[in-house]
Amino acid sequence: MAIELSELIKPIHFFKIIVTEILHQEKLMIPIKFVKKYGESLPKAICLKTPNGEDWELSLVRSDGKIWFEKGWKEFADYHSLSHGHLLLFKYGKTCYFEVRIFDNSGLEIKYPFKRVEVNNEEDCGASQKRKAYSSFEIGSTSCVKKHKGKHVNAAHERAESFITRNPSFVVVMYASYVEHHFALNIPSEFGRRHFDLDKKKGDIYFQVLDNDRVWSAKYSIKKRLGTTQTKFELSRKWRDFVEDNNLKVGDVCKFELIHSTNMTFQVHIFKETH
């Protein structure tokens, strides 16, 4: 169905209420009525723009007349600590952007996380290439940027990436769900497949930091992501102790260096984010 230019100029709004099932699916379906009317005009990748000026690139997946926000959605949800009962209000006015506002269970708009640091780097919003900027994965998630200047980069993340380790390592940017609410940290799947015993579905993991003799223990689990064949590696039980004892905050970055593979012990290098 062709869409008149005048219809695209006028913003279209829709909302989605987050429920636990959506969080487990790690994707968000766009309303059917919106898809029927405007779906043909949507590109394969779009940008979600939040009121604090952040842009997030997400891929769209189409199947049987339905469209989902998929790749990049989980990172967006984790970064904003979305949980059951949150309401997201979307405004669509261009072929590239969806503006989105997030409201918590009380009906009030959330306090958005701080805006990431910008460095000079021109890229077009329509470009769908992967970028390493500010991601919880060893190979970064996508992040859409403005058409003029401004690739978003967390300064602490840059320092962590440039820090050289002798042993296998991965980098994680601390989301609110990692250090404030759920205290469940995701280990990059690629690293997990290479260095964890995949026959064990759960086990112990240990952490050390420089200039401290203490060893923190936690539990990890290995399971399939719901509805996919992908493997998920997650820390949960006792990870909170390490977070609180080392005063980890949203935006801080940890580089986990595997120093003993037999008992899964990591040296954790912490890079504090400066606001």
Secondary structure, DSSP 8 states (H G I E B T S, - for coil): ----HHHHHS-EEEEEE--HHHHHHT-EE--HHHHHHHGGG--SEEEEE-TTS-EEEEEEEEETTEEEE-TTHHHHHHHTT--TT-EEEEEE-SSSEEEEEEE-TTS-B--------EE-----TT------TT-SSSS-------SSS-EE--HHHHHHHH---SS-EEEEE--HHHHTSS--EEE-HHHHHHHS-TT-SEEEEEEE-TT----EEEEEEEEE-TTSS-EEEEE-TTHHHHHHHTT--TT-EEEEEEEETTTTEEEEEEE----
